[in-house]
Amino acid sequence: MIKYRQFRWSARLTGILGMVFFISYFTAEGINSFGLSLHSKDLQVVILFFFLCLIAYVLSWSVEIIGGILLTLTAIFLPYYVYLKTNISHLNSCFYYSLPFLLPGILFITAWWIKVVRKSPKGD
């Protein structure tokens, strides 16, 4: 049970740090680095992806698997959209937008997996 708690709390803490990182970077320099105006549709989609990540993170506190899967999926689609629709030319730069959400998503899925494995009968 200790491993499950370690993964769950690691996911929760990295999720908080990821949200703070994304909010602080995006409000300080992210909008300018995207080359987006404040009223563009691309900016609205990026903000929508962020709110999906936020909802998935809050959901993952009670249901790890659903929140973890949603975090992982939005972490995949956010940099893909940023790479295709904005003026960021390096795929590595888009990876930095994905990492704060991908890592907690994988940790939540791992915590759920450990919990399921521990509950399974040992006779199989």
C-alpha positions in Angstrom: 0.0 0.0 0.0 3.0 2.3 0.5 3.9 2.2 -3.2 0.4 3.1 -4.1 0.4 6.1 -1.8 3.8 7.2 -3.0 2.8 7.2 -6.6 -0.6 8.9 -5.9 1.0 11.7 -3.9 3.8 12.1 -6.4 1.2 12.5 -9.1 -0.7 15.0 -7.0 2.4 17.1 -6.2 3.7 17.1 -9.7 0.3 17.9 -11.0 0.1 21.0 -8.7 3.6 22.0 -9.8 2.7 21.5 -13.5 -0.4 23.6 -13.2 1.5 26.4 -11.5 4.3 26.2 -14.1 1.9 26.3 -17.0 -0.2 29.2 -15.6 2.9 31.3 -14.8 4.7 30.6 -18.0 1.6 31.0 -20.2 0.5 34.3 -18.7 4.0 35.8 -18.6 5.5 34.7 -21.9 3.4 32.0 -23.5 0.9 34.2 -25.3 3.7 36.2 -26.9 5.7 33.2 -27.8 2.7 31.7 -29.5 2.2 34.8 -31.5 -1.5 34.8 -30.7 -3.7 37.8 -30.2 -5.9 37.8 -27.1 -9.0 37.2 -29.2 -7.8 34.5 -31.5 -9.5 31.2 -31.8 -6.1 29.4 -31.3 -5.7 31.0 -27.9 -9.1 29.9 -26.9 -8.4 26.3 -27.9 -5.1 26.3 -25.9 -7.0 27.6 -22.9 -9.7 25.0 -23.4 -7.0 22.3 -23.4 -5.6 23.7 -20.2 -9.1 23.7 -18.5 -9.5 20.1 -19.6 -6.2 19.3 -17.9 -7.3 21.1 -14.8 -10.6 19.2 -14.7 -8.8 15.9 -15.3 -6.4 16.8 -12.5 -9.2 17.5 -10.0 -11.0 14.4 -11.1 -7.9 12.3 -10.6 -7.8 13.1 -6.9 -10.8 10.8 -6.4 -10.7 8.5 -9.5 -7.1 8.0 -10.6 -7.7 6.1 -13.8 -10.1 8.5 -15.4 -8.1 11.5 -14.4 -4.9 9.9 -15.4 -6.2 8.9 -18.9 -7.6 12.4 -19.5 -4.4 14.1 -18.3 -2.4 11.9 -20.6 -4.6 12.5 -23.6 -4.7 16.2 -23.2 -0.9 16.2 -22.7 -0.7 14.5 -26.1 -3.1 16.8 -28.0 -2.0 20.1 -26.5 1.5 20.1 -27.9 0.3 18.7 -31.2 -2.2 21.5 -31.6 0.4 24.1 -30.5 2.9 22.7 -33.0 0.5 22.8 -35.9 -1.3 26.1 -35.3 1.3 28.4 -33.8 4.7 29.8 -34.9 6.7 27.5 -32.6 9.0 25.7 -35.0 10.7 23.2 -32.7 8.9 20.0 -31.6 11.1 20.0 -28.5 9.5 23.3 -27.4 6.1 21.7 -27.7 7.3 18.8 -25.5 7.7 21.3 -22.6 4.0 22.1 -22.8 3.2 18.4 -22.6 5.5 17.4 -19.7 3.7 19.1 -16.8 0.5 17.2 -17.6 2.0 13.9 -19.0 4.0 13.0 -16.0 1.2 13.3 -13.4 -1.1 11.4 -15.8 1.3 8.5 -16.1 1.8 8.6 -12.3 -2.0 8.5 -11.6 -2.4 5.5 -14.0 0.5 3.8 -12.3 -1.0 4.3 -8.9 -4.3 3.0 -10.1 -2.5 -0.1 -11.6 -0.7 -0.8 -8.3 -4.0 -0.6 -6.4 -5.7 -3.0 -8.9 -2.8 -5.5 -8.8 -2.9 -5.5 -4.9 -6.6 -6.2 -4.9 -6.4 -9.1 -7.4 -6.4 -12.6 -6.0 -2.9 -14.2 -5.8 -4.1 -17.6 -7.1 -4.2 -16.7 -10.8 
